[in-house]
Amino acid sequence: MALTKVSTGVVDMSGNTGGLVIAKGNDLERPASPSIGMIRESTETTPSKIEVYTDNNGTPGWQFLEEAGTILPDLIVDYLVVAGGGGGHMGGGGAGGLLTNVGGTALSLNTATPYNVTVGGGGAGAATYSGTSANGSNSIFDSLTSIGGGFGGQNFGPEGADGGSGGGGAAFADSGNGGLGTSGQGNNGGLGQYISGSGGFYGAGGGGGAGALGENSNTGTLTAGNGGNGLQNDITGTSTYYAGGGGGGVFGDATGYTSGTGGSGGGGNGAIQPSSSGGATGSNATANTGGGGGGGAGLITTAGFAGGSGGSGVVILRYPDTYSISKTGLTSSVDSTAVPGFKIETFLSGTGTITFV
């Protein structure tokens, strides 16, 4: 084999016979101060392999030459997991529990490992005054579980239920307590209160939100409680509120009453009784926010009373765009443009598994 200098830094080693012998040894025998592009034969494996000292996204290191063509970044994942919101009765529904690591430490995951995902549904609102409402369903990502929001309280019936955030309380002849939120996921629901008088004032509490307590009803201003605000999260590249509580409903014969407003993050608005013989329906929460349903209004004998349904939850993952997700049993959408270098996959419904590939 001929060895000819062609130009500075370039050597012609072409030939029909012979071969090139390069340095070899184990890891302890590597050069103390290697340069990018240096190659050697590693005897750490059987058979031995050629390795190259290369720059892996700003981190120099040795890699086998057969692997150097495709260098994948670490599989680092950010998540937002929001459960379904609780249904409204007279009290506003509590928001679904919210878990996120955005702004904290990202997860380091593996390819070829299946991870469980469930997107929780929103709880049903009460269809009539004497009907029942329901808690939202839990959302899951791997070992993380966010708890479904608590349903709103009913006059003559259950108080606000516990959940990711607690449902707002309703009142008749005494105060109705709001439900309790789950630590690290949400807040308590507000207190329902009343005052006697011509027609009476019956104001329900707002459901708790991920970022704030549900408000108590206020007998001084004749207002039902607002739902607690949710939390902002920018995992999608846009700062968005999730998991707002539902506003409380209010009824009575007098004018000047005000129903509760849903919290930022999809919470439904509470209703106000239109007349002594009428009923009104609380607003449904926004889908895929985990918001709580708004509280309804009306008396036992009135038609038209209904609580708003809680909003379904959502699971959002942000991961390097060199990877993709294979999924079963789930509906999702993928955005590859909002955050450069990352895919944002939003799981909208279903229960199943995902695998990074």
N, C-alpha and C positions, 0 to 999 in steps of 0.2 A: 504493500500500500504506500503510495507516494504521500509525502507531507510537504506541502508547498505553501509558502506565505503568499497570499493573493493581494492583500492590502492590510492596513493597520486594523487589528482586531478581527481579521477574518483569515482562517486557515483552511486550505483545500486538503481534505483527507480522503479524497475519492480514490478508488482502486478496485481491482477485480478480486484480489485475494487478501487474506489477513483480516484483522478487526481491530477495534478500538478498545483498549483496556483502561478503565477509569478507577479512581480510588474507591475502596470499599472498606466496610467495617460495621461494627455495631453502633448503637446510639451514643454510647459513651465516647466513641472515637470520631464523632462528627467534629468539623472545624469549630473552634471556639468563637470565631467571628465570621459567620457565613455571609455571603453576598447574595442578593436576589438573582436567581437564574443559575446558581451553582447546582451541579448534579453529582451524584455519587451512587454507589451500589450499597443498599442496606442488607446486612446479614442477619437482621432481627427476625426475618421471616424465612420459611422454608416452602418453596425455593426463595432465594433472595430476590429483591425487587429494586428497580431504579427509583430513586427519590430526588425531588427537586425542591430547592428552597425558594418559596414563592410568597407573594403578598396576597393574603386572603382577606380582602375588604379592609385593608389597613392594618392587619395583624400578620406580620411575617411568620413563617413557620415551614417545617418540612412536610411534604406530602409525596405520596407515591406518584410517579409520573403518570401511571394509568388513571389516576384520579384527578390530576391537575386540570384536565380539560373542562370539567364542570365543577365549580366550587359553589356549593349552596350555603347561604347564610344560616345561622342558627335559627331554629323554628321558635321564635319568640312571639307570644300571642297576648294581645290585650282583649279583655272581655267586658261586656255589660249584660247582666242577667236580671230581667225584670219579670216578676210573677204577674198573673192576672189580678185585676182589681176586683174588689167586693161589690156586690149589687146594693143599690139603694133601697131603703124602705121609706120611712119618713126621715130617718137619719141618713146622712150621706155615706156612701160606701167608702171604706178605707182603700188606699192605694196598695198595689202589690209591692212586696219587698223588693229592694234594689241592691244588687251587689256589683261592684266594679273594681278593677285594678288600674283604670286609667288615671294617670298622675302618680301611680305607685310602681310596684315591681311587676314586670311582665312575667307571664308563665313561660317556662321552657318545656316544650312538648316534644313528642317523638312522631316520626312517620310510621306508618303501618300499625299504629296502635289505635283501636277503636275507642271513641269517647262518646258517652251518652249525652243526648240533648233532648230536652222537652220544653216546648213553649206552652206555658199555662194559659188556660182560657179564662175569660172574665166571668164573674159570678152573675147569675140572673137577678134582676130586680124583681121586687114583689109585684105581682100582676093585679092585686086588689089590696084594699086596706088590711083585710084579714089574711092575706096570702103570706107567703114566705119568700125571703130573699136568700142569697147564698154567697159564701166566701168564694173568692177567686181561687184558681188552681196554681200549684207550685210550678216554677220553671227551674230547669236543671241544666247545668253544663259540667260534665265530669263529676267531681265530688262536691260541687257547689250547688246549693239549693236555696232559691229565694222563695219566701213563703207568701201564699195567696193573701190578698187583702181581706179584711173582715167586713161582713155585711152591716148595713145600717140598722139602727134600732127601730122598734115598732112600738107605738103607743098601745098599752094593754098587753104588750108582748115582750119578747126578748130585748135586752139592751144591746148596744153596739157590740159586735163580736170582735174578738182578738184576731190578729193576723199579721201580715207583713207590716201594714199600718192598720190601726184599729178603726172600726166603723163608728160613725157619729151616733150619739144617744138621742132618743126621743123622750117626750115627757107627757105624763098625764097624772095630775094630782101630786106628783113629786118629780124630782129631777131624775132624768135617765142618764146613766153613765155611758161614756164612750168606751169602745174596746181598746185594748192595749196593743201597741206595736211591738215588733220583734227588734231587740237590740241590734244595732248595726245595719238594720234594713229599713226601718220606718219609724213612725211616731203614733202616739195615741190619738183616738178620736175625741171630738169635743163633746161637751155636756149639753143635753137637751133640757130646756126649762119652760115654765109656763107662768102666766099670771091670770087670775080669775077676773071676771068682769063681764060686760055685755059681749057674749060670744066667746070670750076668753082668747088668750094668745098662747099658742102652742108652737114653740120654735124648736126645731131639732138641731143637733150639733153637726158640724162638718166632719167628714172623714179625715183621718190623718194622712199626711203625705210623706214622701221619702225625705223631704227637706224641712218640714215644719209640722207642728201639732195641728189637728183640726180645731177650728175655733168653736168656743161655746156660743150657744144662742144668747142673745142680749135682751133682757126684758125691759131695759131702759130705753132702748131705741127700737124695740119691737122687730128685731132682725134675727133670722136663723143664722147659724154658724157657717162661715165659709170653709171650704175644704182646704187642708194644708197644702202648700206648694210642694212640688216635686223637686228634683235636683237636675241641674244642667250637666250634660256630658257631651264631650266632643269626639267620641270614638269614631264617628262618621266623617269627621273633618268639619262639621258644623255644630256649634254649641246648641243643644236641644234639651228641653225639659222632658223628664219622664216621671211617672208615678206621682201624679197629683191626686189629692183626695176629692171626693164628691161633696157638693154643697148640700146643706140641710134644707128640708122642706118646712113650710109654715102654713098653718091654717087658723081660721077664726073669722068672725063675722064683721069685725071692725076694719076700717080702711087704714092705710099707712103701714102695713106690714111689709117686710122685705125678706125674700128668700135668700138662701146662701148661694154663693158663686163657687164653681169648681176651681180647685187649685191648678196652678200652672203645671202642665204635664199631663193633660188629657182628662182631668176630672170633670164630671158632668155637673151641670147647674141644678140646684134645687128648685122645686116648684112652689107656687103660691096659690092657695085656694081662690078661685075666681069669684065665688059667691057662696052663700050659706048652703046652697043645694048642689054645688058643683064639686068636681074633683079635678086634679091636675097631675100630669105625669112629669117626673124628673127626667132630665136629659141623660142619654146614654153617654158613657165615657168613650174617648177616642180609642180605636183599635190599635194594638201594638204599642201602647204607652204604659199599660198597667194602671191607668187611672180608675178611680172609684166612681160608681154611678151616682147620679143626683137623687136626692130624696123627693118623694111624691107628697101630695097634700090633699086633704079632704077628710070628711067624717066617715064613720062606719057605713052609713047608709047611702053615701054618694057614689055615683058612677064616675069612672074616669080616673080614679086614683091608681097610680102605678109608680114604682121606683125605677130609676134608670139602671140599665145593666152595666156592669164593670167592663173596662176595656181589657182585651186580651194582652198578654205579656209579649216579651220579645227577648231573643238572645242574639247579640251582635258580637262578632269576632273580627279582630284586625290582625293580619299576619303578613309576612313578606310575600311579595307578588311572584316570587319564583316557585311558590307552592300552590297547590289547588286542594279542594276538599271533595272527597267522594262521600255521598250521603245516602241514607236509606230512611224512608218514612217521614221525611221532612220537606217543607217548602221553604225556599230561600231565594234571595236575590244577591248578586255580587256586583260591587262597584270597584273598578280598578283605576279610577282617575281622581277621586276626591283627595286622597293622601298619596303623594308620589312615593313609589317603592313598596306600596302595601295594597292588599286586597281587603275590602270590607264586606263581610258576608253577614247578611241580616236574615235570621231564621224567623219566619212569620207564623208558622203553625206546625203541629205534628209532634210525634215522639219517635225517636230512632237513634241511629249512631252516625258519627262522622269519622272519616279517616283522612289525615293529611297525606298527600302524595306529591 
